[in-house]
Amino acid sequence: MRERQLSSVLLLLLAFVSFQKLCYCDDQTVLYESFDEAFDGRWIVSKNGEYEGVWKHAKSEGHEDYGLLVSEKARKYGIVKELDEPLNLKEGTVVLQYEVRFQEGLECGGAYLKYLRPQEAGWTPQGFDSESPYSIMFGPDKCGATNKVHFILKHKNPKSGEYVEHHLKFPPSVPYDKLSHVYTAILKPDNEVRILVDGEEKKKANLLSGEDFEPALIPAKTIPDPEDKKPEDWDERAKIPDPNAVKPDDWDEDAPMEIEDEEAEKPEGWLDDEPEEVDDPEATKPEDWDDEEDGMWEAPKIDNPKCEAGPGCGEWKRPMKKNPAYKGKWSSPLIDNPAYKGIWKPRDIPNPDYFELDRPNYEPIAAIGIEIWTMQDGILFDNILIAKDEKVAETYRQTTWKPKFDVEKEKQKAEEEAAGSADGLKSYQKFVFDLLNKVADLSFLSAYKSKITELIEKAEEKPNLTIGVLVSVVVVFFSLFVKLIFGGKKAAAAPVEKKKPEVAESSKSEDEAEKKEETAAPRKRQPRRDN
């Protein structure tokens, strides 16, 4: 009898240990969702009418592992899971982690999670929508110029009581392939937040730093005085025209920019009487052509073959050349402005909305929601984790994500090798795109990120553009380099008030006038060159 009881105890102990290993249940794991079982009952689909997308419990392609699948294109999706009890973010380290795979790629859509704060009385998961307030929004989003892994903290202003979204500056880009990727956000007690993609740190920031979040959680101590006005006699012009300068006597403002080349001679054999174009002798009138309805039929024109054989046809005119006497409109040279006071700005005054913080005033996490609009199907969410220890998240990455990723990577490599020389450029393109995505994440290139991202997306759609894209990005870098090296050496020009619409209209009118004059004047025929 005792032996049976002992055996039963051992079996129960073994089963408990096995369960612990299976679900990673420990004091440091707040929530873990593997989706090994159907999600019905644990996750509640929004009943809001605009969320028509159908969630499915499905296998990841090439694996026996299940996940939560976005099954339809061009739909809104909403689903939520409540925690057993709200998680206080103010106590120790908090790790947010989950996997997502874009099995059909991602052209336009989001795959981020919203970590909801406690909702108002009467709220139900079935009513989850875009207005359900959250504490943190985290995850990938890509559409058009947007290509980022969001980290947004929704923080309550202690003075106004309003909730404000604070966005991480210069977030990492989204991997563009169809492999499984794991996204991790680590919140530390010292206000540090780290963003990992596939276990590799892509961004480190301080939650209270204005250099890392926009807008800053802590307002500026001072602000420009809204009541301060610029004095009327304040002169912001660093340079002014020299009042003592006089136009030289030999300065001809009316001299044209170009003049006829008097030394030019008409080429021998020029065919003055031959037209530049003639009727196509091989053209025939279509059988269904009706002169009464379609008008008199005329043969299409072609280049006169006699002109191609000779030096040229039509009336010959001397070519134009630069006028050595041209000087243009005279203007006084610029000199330092003795009355210059610098660029005016209002004085600073204490900011009435200023406050200090030692730590963000986090709202607890009471639920996890996925509320997205996407043009892609095949988005698979898996292994959603909230933990209090980085090591727990690392264990999950190594045991749940890494084996799948390695298999997918090997399969991708084999497919690329099997594609042969016809697709030999793919590996090169992937290397280029990966490199450009990393370069676009550099903070000092933030002003160019949208351009670089746009170029990458065009190249992804048309792989034959890879070389052109690379050249374009090099041009951007070279332009930036020139600005950094030589930009500061130019003398400051006097401010000139510009009225863009009027200038543009004037310029447009002048261009049109010039075109009309060119059209009205007899066309010059220069010697033809073979293409």
matplotlib code that plots the C-alpha trace (Angstrom):
import matplotlib.pyplot as plt

x = [0.0, 2.8, 4.7, 1.6, 1.2, 4.9, 4.6, 1.5, 3.3, 6.4, 4.2, 2.4, 5.7, 7.1, 3.9, 4.1, 7.8, 7.0, 4.1, 6.4, 8.8, 6.0, 4.3, 7.3, 5.1, 7.0, 6.8, 8.5, 6.0, 2.9, 1.3, 2.3, 0.1, 1.4, -1.8, -1.2, -4.8, -7.8, -8.0, -11.8, -12.8, -9.3, -9.3, -12.5, -13.1, -14.5, -18.2, -17.8, -19.2, -16.2, -13.9, -14.9, -11.6, -11.8, -9.2, -8.2, -6.3, -3.8, -0.3, 2.7, 3.7, 6.2, 5.7, 3.4, 3.3, 0.0, -0.6, -3.3, -3.8, -5.1, -6.9, -8.3, -6.9, -8.1, -9.9, -10.0, -9.3, -9.9, -9.4, -8.5, -7.3, -7.7, -5.1, -6.1, -5.1, -3.6, 0.1, 1.8, 4.5, 6.1, 7.5, 10.8, 11.6, 8.8, 9.4, 6.9, 7.6, 5.8, 6.4, 4.9, 5.4, 4.3, 3.7, 2.6, 4.9, 3.9, 3.2, 0.7, -0.5, 0.3, 1.1, 1.4, -0.1, -1.9, -1.4, -4.6, -5.0, -8.0, -11.1, -14.1, -17.0, -19.3, -16.6, -16.5, -13.9, -16.6, -16.6, -12.9, -12.0, -9.5, -10.8, -10.1, -7.4, -3.9, -0.8, 1.7, 1.5, 4.4, 5.2, 5.8, 3.9, 4.6, 2.8, 4.0, 6.8, 6.0, 8.3, 9.0, 8.7, 6.4, 6.9, 4.3, 3.7, 0.4, 1.1, -1.2, 0.0, 0.0, -1.0, -3.6, -4.9, -4.8, -3.4, -0.7, 1.0, 4.8, 6.4, 9.9, 12.1, 14.1, 12.6, 14.0, 12.7, 10.6, 12.3, 10.7, 11.0, 8.5, 10.3, 9.2, 10.5, 10.4, 9.9, 11.0, 10.5, 12.3, 11.3, 13.8, 13.3, 15.9, 13.6, 15.6, 13.7, 15.4, 13.9, 15.1, 14.4, 15.2, 17.1, 19.4, 19.2, 18.1, 17.3, 18.0, 16.3, 15.4, 11.7, 12.2, 14.6, 13.3, 15.9, 14.3, 10.6, 8.3, 6.8, 9.0, 7.3, 8.8, 8.0, 10.6, 11.3, 10.9, 8.9, 9.0, 6.9, 3.7, 3.3, 6.7, 6.9, 9.8, 10.7, 9.9, 13.5, 15.0, 17.2, 17.7, 19.6, 23.2, 24.2, 22.8, 23.5, 26.4, 24.7, 27.9, 28.3, 27.8, 27.1, 30.2, 29.7, 30.5, 27.9, 25.3, 22.2, 20.5, 23.1, 21.6, 22.8, 23.3, 24.2, 24.5, 27.8, 29.0, 31.8, 29.5, 29.0, 26.3, 27.5, 28.2, 25.3, 22.7, 19.3, 17.4, 14.4, 13.8, 11.2, 12.4, 9.4, 7.6, 4.5, 5.2, 5.1, 4.3, 1.3, -2.2, -5.6, -7.5, -10.3, -12.8, -11.8, -14.9, -13.9, -17.3, -17.0, -13.3, -12.2, -9.8, -7.2, -3.5, -0.5, 1.6, 4.8, 8.3, 11.8, 12.9, 15.4, 17.2, 17.9, 19.3, 21.7, 22.8, 24.0, 20.5, 17.3, 15.2, 16.2, 19.7, 20.3, 23.5, 23.7, 23.7, 26.7, 27.3, 27.6, 31.0, 29.6, 26.6, 26.7, 23.0, 21.2, 23.6, 23.1, 25.1, 27.5, 26.6, 28.4, 28.1, 25.0, 26.1, 22.6, 22.4, 21.1, 20.8, 17.7, 15.0, 13.3, 11.0, 12.4, 11.9, 9.6, 8.9, 6.7, 3.4, 2.9, 6.3, 6.5, 9.2, 9.2, 11.5, 9.6, 6.8, 3.4, 2.6, -1.0, -1.3, -1.7, -5.1, -5.4, -3.7, -5.4, -4.7, -6.5, -5.1, -6.1, -4.1, -4.0, -2.2, -3.4, -1.2, 0.0, 0.6, 0.9, 2.5, 4.1, 2.9, 4.7, 4.7, 7.5, 9.4, 12.8, 14.8, 16.1, 12.6, 12.1, 15.5, 14.5, 11.3, 13.3, 15.7, 13.1, 10.1, 11.3, 14.9, 14.2, 11.5, 13.6, 16.6, 14.4, 12.9, 16.2, 17.7, 14.7, 15.0, 18.7, 18.0, 15.3, 17.6, 20.3, 17.9, 16.7, 20.1, 21.7, 18.4, 17.6, 21.3, 20.7, 18.2, 20.9, 22.7, 19.4, 18.6, 22.0, 21.6, 18.0, 19.1, 22.0, 19.9, 17.3, 20.0, 21.4, 17.9, 17.7, 20.7, 19.5, 21.4, 19.8, 16.2, 15.5, 16.3, 14.6, 11.3, 13.2, 15.4, 12.4, 10.5, 13.4, 13.7, 10.0, 10.2, 13.2, 11.3, 8.5, 11.0, 14.2, 15.9, 16.0, 18.4, 21.5, 19.6, 18.4, 21.9, 23.2, 20.3, 21.1, 24.8, 23.8, 21.8, 24.8, 27.2, 24.8, 24.7, 28.5, 28.9, 26.4, 28.2, 31.7, 31.0, 27.6, 28.8, 31.4, 29.1, 28.5, 25.0, 22.8, 20.4, 16.9, 14.7, 10.9, 9.7, 6.3, 6.4, 3.0, 3.6, 7.1, 6.1, 3.2, 5.5, 8.2, 5.5, 4.2, 7.8, 8.4, 5.2, 6.0, 9.4, 7.9, 5.4, 8.2, 10.2, 7.1, 6.3, 9.9, 11.2, 12.9, 16.7, 18.0, 21.4, 23.3, 21.8, 23.6, 23.1, 21.5]
y = [0.0, 2.4, 1.5, 2.4, 5.7, 6.5, 5.7, 8.0, 10.8, 10.4, 10.4, 13.5, 15.2, 14.2, 15.5, 18.8, 19.3, 18.4, 20.9, 23.6, 23.0, 22.9, 26.1, 27.9, 28.7, 30.5, 33.6, 35.7, 34.8, 37.0, 35.7, 33.3, 32.4, 29.7, 29.2, 25.4, 25.1, 26.9, 30.5, 30.4, 31.3, 32.8, 35.5, 37.5, 38.7, 42.2, 42.4, 45.9, 46.0, 47.5, 44.6, 42.1, 40.3, 36.6, 35.2, 31.6, 29.1, 27.9, 26.3, 28.3, 27.3, 24.5, 23.8, 21.9, 25.0, 26.9, 30.6, 33.3, 34.0, 37.0, 35.2, 37.9, 40.9, 44.4, 44.0, 45.4, 43.0, 43.2, 40.7, 40.9, 38.8, 40.0, 39.3, 37.5, 40.6, 44.0, 44.2, 47.1, 48.5, 50.5, 47.5, 46.2, 45.0, 44.2, 42.4, 42.4, 39.9, 38.1, 36.5, 37.5, 36.1, 37.8, 34.6, 36.5, 39.5, 42.9, 45.7, 47.7, 46.8, 46.7, 43.8, 45.6, 44.8, 47.2, 46.6, 48.0, 49.8, 49.1, 50.2, 52.2, 50.6, 48.8, 48.0, 44.5, 42.7, 42.4, 46.2, 46.4, 49.0, 51.7, 53.9, 51.4, 53.2, 51.5, 52.0, 50.8, 50.1, 47.9, 46.2, 46.4, 48.7, 49.2, 51.1, 53.7, 55.8, 54.2, 51.4, 51.1, 49.0, 51.2, 51.8, 54.3, 55.1, 56.7, 58.7, 60.8, 64.3, 64.9, 68.6, 68.5, 65.0, 64.3, 61.2, 61.9, 59.5, 59.6, 58.0, 56.5, 58.5, 56.7, 53.3, 50.2, 49.1, 46.1, 43.0, 42.7, 38.9, 36.1, 34.5, 34.4, 37.3, 38.0, 41.5, 42.3, 45.5, 45.6, 48.3, 48.8, 50.5, 53.1, 54.3, 52.6, 50.9, 48.5, 47.2, 43.9, 42.2, 38.5, 38.9, 41.6, 45.1, 47.6, 50.6, 51.8, 54.9, 56.7, 57.2, 60.6, 61.9, 64.4, 63.2, 59.7, 60.5, 62.8, 64.7, 64.5, 63.1, 66.0, 69.4, 72.1, 74.3, 77.4, 78.3, 81.3, 84.2, 84.3, 87.9, 89.0, 91.0, 91.8, 95.5, 97.4, 98.6, 95.1, 94.4, 90.6, 91.2, 90.0, 91.5, 94.5, 96.0, 98.4, 101.9, 103.4, 101.0, 102.3, 100.4, 100.5, 102.6, 99.6, 97.3, 96.6, 95.1, 94.7, 92.4, 89.0, 85.8, 84.2, 85.5, 84.0, 82.4, 84.6, 82.2, 79.3, 78.3, 76.3, 72.7, 71.7, 69.8, 71.3, 70.6, 73.9, 72.9, 69.5, 69.2, 67.6, 65.2, 63.4, 61.2, 57.6, 55.9, 52.5, 53.8, 52.8, 54.2, 51.8, 49.9, 51.1, 54.8, 57.0, 60.4, 61.9, 60.8, 60.7, 63.5, 63.3, 60.6, 61.8, 59.5, 59.7, 61.6, 60.1, 61.6, 62.6, 59.9, 62.5, 64.6, 61.6, 60.9, 64.5, 67.1, 68.5, 70.0, 73.1, 76.7, 76.8, 79.2, 80.0, 78.3, 80.3, 80.7, 82.4, 86.1, 87.2, 90.6, 89.3, 90.4, 90.3, 92.6, 94.6, 94.6, 96.2, 93.9, 92.9, 94.2, 93.5, 95.2, 97.6, 97.6, 93.7, 92.4, 88.7, 86.6, 87.7, 85.3, 85.9, 85.7, 82.6, 82.5, 79.7, 77.0, 76.9, 73.3, 72.1, 69.2, 66.8, 63.0, 60.4, 57.6, 57.5, 57.4, 54.1, 52.8, 49.1, 46.5, 44.8, 43.2, 42.6, 43.7, 43.3, 46.0, 46.4, 47.3, 45.5, 44.9, 41.6, 38.2, 35.4, 37.4, 34.9, 35.9, 33.5, 33.0, 36.2, 36.8, 39.2, 38.5, 40.2, 38.8, 39.2, 35.6, 34.3, 36.1, 34.8, 31.2, 31.6, 33.0, 30.1, 27.3, 28.6, 31.0, 30.1, 26.5, 27.7, 30.6, 28.3, 25.9, 28.8, 30.4, 27.1, 26.6, 30.1, 29.6, 26.3, 27.9, 30.7, 28.3, 26.2, 29.2, 29.2, 32.0, 33.5, 34.5, 34.9, 38.6, 37.9, 37.3, 40.4, 42.3, 41.0, 42.1, 45.6, 45.9, 44.8, 47.2, 50.1, 49.4, 49.5, 52.7, 54.3, 53.7, 55.9, 58.9, 61.6, 60.4, 60.8, 63.6, 61.2, 58.0, 58.4, 58.9, 55.8, 53.7, 54.8, 53.8, 50.4, 49.7, 50.5, 48.2, 45.4, 45.7, 45.9, 43.9, 45.2, 48.6, 47.5, 49.0, 52.3, 52.4, 51.9, 54.7, 57.0, 56.3, 57.0, 60.3, 61.2, 60.4, 62.4, 65.4, 65.1, 64.9, 68.0, 69.9, 68.9, 69.8, 72.9, 74.1, 76.3, 78.1, 80.2, 83.8, 84.4, 86.1, 88.8, 87.5, 87.9, 87.6, 85.2, 84.7, 81.3, 81.1, 84.5, 83.6, 80.2, 81.7, 84.3, 81.8, 79.5, 82.4, 83.2, 79.6, 79.4, 82.6, 81.3, 78.0, 80.0, 82.1, 79.0, 77.4, 80.4, 80.9, 78.7, 75.7, 75.4, 72.2, 71.1, 68.1, 64.9, 62.3, 58.6, 57.1]
z = [0.0, 1.0, -2.2, -4.3, -2.4, -2.9, -6.6, -6.9, -5.2, -7.4, -10.5, -9.4, -8.6, -12.0, -13.7, -11.9, -12.8, -16.4, -16.4, -15.0, -17.8, -20.4, -19.4, -17.9, -14.9, -12.2, -10.1, -12.7, -15.5, -15.4, -18.6, -21.3, -24.3, -26.6, -28.6, -28.5, -27.8, -29.4, -28.1, -27.7, -24.1, -23.3, -25.9, -26.6, -30.2, -30.4, -31.3, -32.6, -36.1, -37.8, -36.8, -39.5, -39.8, -38.8, -36.3, -36.8, -34.7, -37.3, -37.8, -38.7, -42.3, -42.1, -38.4, -36.1, -33.9, -33.7, -33.4, -33.8, -37.5, -39.4, -42.1, -44.4, -46.3, -46.0, -42.7, -39.2, -36.4, -32.7, -29.9, -26.3, -23.3, -19.7, -17.1, -13.9, -12.1, -13.2, -13.4, -11.6, -13.9, -11.1, -9.3, -10.8, -14.3, -16.7, -20.0, -22.9, -25.6, -28.5, -31.9, -35.2, -38.7, -41.9, -43.9, -47.0, -46.4, -45.1, -47.5, -45.5, -42.0, -38.3, -36.0, -32.7, -29.3, -27.0, -23.2, -21.9, -18.6, -16.3, -18.2, -17.1, -15.3, -17.6, -20.2, -21.6, -23.8, -26.5, -26.7, -27.3, -30.0, -31.0, -28.2, -25.4, -23.4, -23.2, -21.1, -23.8, -27.5, -28.8, -32.1, -35.8, -38.2, -41.9, -44.6, -47.0, -45.4, -42.0, -41.1, -37.4, -34.3, -32.2, -28.5, -27.3, -23.6, -22.8, -19.7, -17.5, -17.1, -13.3, -13.7, -16.4, -15.8, -19.6, -21.1, -23.7, -26.2, -25.9, -29.0, -29.0, -31.3, -34.1, -33.5, -35.3, -38.7, -39.3, -40.9, -44.3, -44.9, -44.2, -41.2, -37.6, -35.5, -31.8, -30.4, -26.9, -24.8, -21.4, -18.9, -16.1, -12.7, -13.6, -16.4, -19.1, -21.9, -24.4, -27.7, -28.9, -32.3, -32.4, -29.1, -30.5, -28.9, -31.5, -29.3, -25.8, -24.4, -21.2, -20.6, -19.0, -21.7, -24.2, -26.6, -26.7, -26.6, -28.4, -26.7, -23.6, -20.5, -18.5, -20.0, -20.4, -17.4, -19.5, -22.5, -24.9, -23.6, -25.8, -24.8, -25.9, -29.2, -31.4, -31.3, -34.5, -34.9, -34.5, -37.5, -38.3, -41.6, -41.2, -44.6, -46.4, -49.9, -49.9, -50.1, -51.4, -54.3, -57.8, -61.0, -63.3, -66.5, -68.7, -67.1, -69.8, -68.2, -71.6, -73.1, -74.0, -72.4, -75.9, -79.3, -82.8, -83.6, -86.4, -87.2, -87.9, -91.5, -93.2, -93.7, -97.3, -98.8, -96.5, -98.1, -97.8, -99.8, -98.2, -95.4, -92.2, -92.2, -95.1, -95.4, -94.6, -98.0, -96.5, -94.6, -95.9, -95.1, -92.7, -94.3, -91.7, -92.1, -92.9, -94.4, -93.4, -89.8, -89.3, -91.6, -94.5, -93.9, -93.8, -93.8, -90.6, -90.8, -90.7, -90.6, -94.1, -95.1, -97.3, -94.2, -92.4, -95.3, -95.6, -93.0, -92.5, -94.0, -93.9, -93.3, -91.8, -88.9, -87.1, -83.7, -80.5, -78.2, -74.8, -75.0, -73.5, -72.8, -70.7, -67.1, -66.1, -63.7, -61.6, -57.8, -55.0, -53.2, -49.7, -46.6, -42.9, -41.4, -38.7, -37.2, -37.1, -33.7, -34.5, -35.0, -32.5, -30.3, -27.4, -23.9, -21.8, -18.9, -16.3, -17.8, -15.8, -16.9, -15.7, -13.3, -12.2, -12.2, -10.7, -12.6, -15.1, -13.6, -15.2, -15.4, -14.6, -17.4, -17.1, -20.5, -23.9, -27.0, -30.7, -32.6, -36.2, -39.7, -42.4, -46.1, -45.6, -44.5, -43.1, -40.0, -37.2, -33.6, -31.1, -27.7, -26.1, -22.8, -19.9, -17.4, -14.5, -15.5, -18.7, -18.3, -18.6, -21.9, -23.1, -22.2, -24.3, -27.2, -27.2, -26.7, -28.7, -31.4, -32.2, -33.4, -35.7, -37.0, -37.7, -39.7, -41.7, -42.3, -43.6, -45.9, -47.2, -47.9, -49.7, -51.8, -52.8, -53.8, -55.7, -57.7, -59.5, -61.3, -62.5, -58.9, -57.9, -57.2, -54.3, -51.7, -52.8, -52.7, -49.2, -48.0, -49.5, -48.1, -44.6, -44.7, -45.8, -43.2, -40.5, -42.0, -42.0, -38.2, -37.5, -35.5, -37.4, -40.7, -39.3, -41.8, -44.7, -43.3, -45.2, -48.5, -47.8, -46.8, -49.9, -52.1, -50.4, -50.9, -54.6, -54.9, -53.1, -55.7, -58.6, -57.7, -60.8, -59.2, -56.4, -58.0, -58.7, -55.1, -53.8, -56.0, -54.8, -51.2, -51.8, -53.4, -50.2, -48.1, -50.3, -50.2, -46.4, -46.3, -48.4, -46.2, -43.1, -44.5, -46.5, -45.4, -42.6, -44.7, -46.8, -45.8, -44.4, -47.0, -46.2, -45.5, -48.6, -48.3, -50.9, -52.2, -53.7, -55.5, -57.3, -58.3, -59.5, -61.5, -63.0, -63.8, -65.4, -67.5, -68.7, -69.6, -71.5, -73.4, -74.3, -75.5, -77.7, -79.2, -80.0, -81.6, -83.6, -84.9, -87.8, -86.4, -86.9, -88.3, -87.1, -88.5, -87.4, -85.3, -85.6, -82.4]

ax = plt.figure().add_subplot(projection="3d")
ax.plot(x, y, z, "-o")
ax.set_aspect("equal")
plt.show()
